Amino acid sequence: MQSLPHGYRALVIGASGAIGGAIAEQLRADPRCAVVCTLARDTVPRIDFSAPDSIAEAAQALQSQGPWQLIVIATGMLQGTTGGPEKRLADLRAEHLAASFAINAMGPALALAHFTPQLARGQRCLCAVLSAKVGSIGDNRLGGWYSYRAAKAALNMLLKTAAIELARTHPQAVLAALHPGTVDSALSAPFRGAQIGRPAQHAARDLLAVLDGLQAEDSGGLWAYDGQRLPW
């Protein structure tokens, strides 16, 4: 991360996932990075987007370890005990809609609320959330995947709105929603991720490179792993 000051401090939320873990690994290998702190359901402190109180508690516990120059929220849920991606409108179920919004939109939004105040002031800092191209309303040509699409679209709006507010106190900050593409991970495994996805290490490298190149005027945007700006 050449655009951040030497000795920058990084926080990766969702480090137990394939992409989050790969991002943390690459940051630890960066000689310019002084600290890499990770949060997940099995860390101390723990963070669990299905338990909103844990987000505030984790932020309070880590407050003395900041300020952070880099925060990455690398979480997401495509299917679980409540179901998976819906192919038809008739497949919609309230329970799965609620679960998707809780993990894919509400959790990251609360993480932004509690952790962005810990971003460094008066210098360049970066904060990214993992979004998805299927969350782009303008790019939706195939339909389906109702809950996941809608939750990621909501996440994009939440991040865009947060970027406007954060610019008032952190004018050099960049908030970005990032589309990692198809990655070989537990999330994509039921959808031929192992066959059509690329390694998480490659995705992490690409996402960090995109984030490294963004400027303050880019804050609030949705970006693909290849640097392409995606439509809302």
CORBEL-V722438 format. One record per backbone hydrogen bond with DSSP energy under -0.5 kcal/mol. NH is the residue of the N-H (numbers start at 0). CO is the residue of the C=O. E is the energy in kcal/mol with one decimal. If there is no record, write none. Layout:
nh={NH;NH}
co={CO;CO}
e={E;E}
This chain:
nh={3;6;7;7;9;10;11;12;12;13;13;14;14;16;20;21;22;23;24;25;26;27;28;29;30;32;33;33;34;36;38;42;46;50;53;54;55;56;57;58;59;60;61;62;62;64;65;65;66;67;68;69;70;71;72;73;73;74;79;82;90;91;96;97;98;99;100;101;102;103;104;105;106;108;109;110;111;112;113;114;115;117;118;119;124;125;126;127;128;129;130;130;134;135;136;136;139;140;144;145;148;149;150;151;152;153;154;155;156;157;158;159;160;161;162;163;164;165;166;167;168;168;169;172;173;175;176;177;178;179;182;183;184;188;190;191;192;194;195;196;197;201;202;203;204;205;206;207;208;209;210;211;212;212;213;213;217;218;219;220;220;222;222;223;224;226;229;229}
co={0;31;4;31;34;69;36;10;71;11;38;11;38;13;16;17;18;19;20;21;22;23;24;26;28;29;7;31;7;9;11;39;39;47;50;51;51;52;53;54;55;56;57;58;59;61;61;62;117;117;8;8;125;10;127;12;71;72;82;79;87;88;92;93;94;95;96;97;98;99;100;100;101;104;105;106;107;108;109;110;111;114;115;67;171;68;173;70;175;72;128;177;131;132;134;231;136;138;85;85;144;145;146;147;148;149;150;151;152;153;154;155;156;157;158;159;160;161;162;164;164;165;165;169;124;126;220;128;222;177;180;197;182;184;187;188;187;191;191;192;181;198;198;199;200;201;202;203;204;205;206;207;208;209;209;210;214;215;174;174;217;176;220;227;178;223;221;227}
e={-1.1;-2.6;-1.1;-1.1;-3.1;-2.3;-2.8;-0.5;-3.2;-0.5;-2.9;-0.5;-1.9;-1.5;-2.7;-1.9;-2.5;-2.4;-2.1;-2.2;-2.3;-2.2;-1.1;-1.1;-0.7;-1.9;-2.4;-0.6;-1.1;-2.8;-2.4;-1.1;-1.9;-2.4;-2.2;-1.3;-1.1;-2.2;-2.2;-2.2;-2.2;-2.1;-1.7;-0.7;-0.6;-1.9;-0.6;-1.0;-0.6;-2.1;-2.2;-1.7;-2.1;-2.6;-3.1;-3.0;-0.8;-0.8;-2.7;-1.5;-1.6;-1.6;-2.4;-2.6;-2.0;-2.6;-2.4;-2.3;-2.0;-2.9;-1.7;-3.3;-2.0;-2.1;-2.5;-2.2;-2.5;-2.3;-2.2;-2.6;-1.9;-1.9;-1.9;-2.6;-0.9;-2.9;-2.5;-2.5;-2.2;-2.2;-0.7;-2.8;-1.8;-2.1;-0.6;-2.0;-1.0;-1.0;-3.1;-0.6;-2.7;-2.6;-2.6;-2.3;-2.4;-2.2;-2.3;-2.3;-1.8;-2.5;-2.6;-2.5;-2.4;-2.2;-2.5;-1.5;-1.7;-3.1;-1.6;-1.5;-0.5;-1.1;-3.2;-2.3;-1.9;-2.3;-2.7;-2.8;-3.1;-0.6;-0.6;-2.4;-1.2;-1.4;-2.2;-1.1;-1.9;-0.7;-2.8;-2.2;-1.9;-0.6;-1.8;-2.8;-2.0;-2.4;-2.8;-2.4;-1.9;-2.3;-2.5;-2.4;-1.2;-0.6;-0.6;-1.0;-2.3;-1.5;-3.9;-0.6;-1.5;-3.1;-0.5;-3.1;-1.4;-2.1;-2.8;-0.5}
